[in-house]
Amino acid sequence: MPGRHHAARLSLPVAESVAVDGSTEAVITNKSLAGLASAEASLVDGVTKVSSSADPRSVIVQITTPLREHRDIVEEVRGSVQRRLSEAGVTPVPKVRVRAVTKEMS
């Protein structure tokens, strides 16, 4: 398909008992990649809202938090999302960028 890539590659587990003729490739769509990142980021304590966008090379996660200091939560979200993408077999693991906004709880 010409143009931009709309999916990222997933590594496949090697099965010794399965013989495959030709090549087999598994992918995850950009939308699903963003959804996976959002789901993982939402599990981090202190995150109240998440939205994500993705392409095969990068994932941008935008979080809302009541915390005024963002450095620690940004690093925790980045690490958590990178680990999850790696565990899911996304190859290579996209660069994860996290943006945080403070919003007071009402």
HELIX and SHEET records of a PDB file:
HELIX    1   1 ASN A   30  ALA A   41  1                                  12    
HELIX    2   2 ARG A   71  GLU A   87  1                                  17    
SHEET    1   A 2 ALA A   7  LEU A  10  0                                        
SHEET    2   A 2 ALA A  26  THR A  29 -1                                        
SHEET    1   B 3 LYS A  49  ALA A  54  0                                        
SHEET    2   B 3 SER A  58  THR A  65 -1                                        
SHEET    3   B 3 LYS A  95  THR A 102  1                                        
END                                                                             
